[in-house]
């Protein structure tokens, strides 16, 4: 299984997490580590059973090779 983070912990990010879970039901593929989100109020929270790891600087602390998917529905939020 390959490690994955989702950028965006809002509604679209939660939908992507659901999709990852569905993919894994068919064939274990992804280990979802959590969400990356620029909203400081979300840091440390748990969304759909996955932690919000922090903002984009949190990506630097991840191991090399972790995949990321952008799930930001509002481009003004970036």
C-alpha positions in Angstrom: 0.0 0.0 0.0 1.2 3.5 -0.8 0.9 6.4 1.7 -1.4 9.3 0.7 -2.5 12.7 2.1 -5.4 14.7 0.9 -4.9 18.5 0.5 -8.2 20.1 1.7 -10.2 18.9 4.7 -13.5 20.4 3.6 -16.4 18.7 1.8 -14.5 17.8 -1.3 -11.6 16.4 0.8 -14.1 14.2 2.7 -15.5 12.9 -0.6 -12.0 12.0 -1.8 -11.4 10.2 1.5 -14.6 8.2 0.9 -13.4 7.4 -2.6 -10.0 6.2 -1.3 -11.9 3.9 1.2 -14.0 2.5 -1.7 -10.8 1.9 -3.8 -9.3 0.1 -0.8 -12.4 -2.1 -0.4 -11.9 -3.4 -3.9 -8.1 -3.7 -3.7 -6.0 -2.3 -0.8 -4.0 0.4 -2.5 -3.7 3.5 -0.3 -2.8 4.1 3.4 -4.5 7.5 4.0 -2.4 9.4 6.5 -4.7 12.4 6.8 -5.5 15.8 5.5 -3.4 18.9 4.8 -5.4 22.2 5.2 -4.5 25.8 5.4 -7.3 26.5 8.0 -5.5 26.7 11.3 -8.7 25.9 13.2 -8.7 22.4 11.7 -5.2 21.5 12.6 -5.1 18.6 15.1 -8.8 17.8 14.5 -10.0 14.4 13.2 -12.1 14.5 10.0 -13.8 11.2 8.9 -11.4 9.3 11.2 -8.3 10.9 9.7 -6.2 13.6 11.3 -5.7 17.1 9.9 -1.9 17.1 9.9 -1.4 20.9 9.5 -0.8 23.3 6.6 1.5 22.9 3.6 4.6 23.0 5.8 3.4 19.6 7.3 4.1 18.0 3.9 7.9 18.6 4.5 7.8 16.3 7.5 6.3 13.4 5.5 8.5 10.6 4.3 9.7 10.9 0.7 7.3 9.3 -1.8 4.1 10.1 0.0 1.4 10.8 -2.7 -0.9 13.8 -2.4 -4.2 14.6 -4.0 -5.6 18.1 -4.2 -9.2 18.2 -3.1 -9.8 21.9 -2.8 -13.2 22.8 -4.2 -12.8 26.6 -3.8 -9.7 27.9 -5.7 -9.8 31.1 -3.6 -9.0 29.0 -0.6 -5.5 28.2 -1.7 
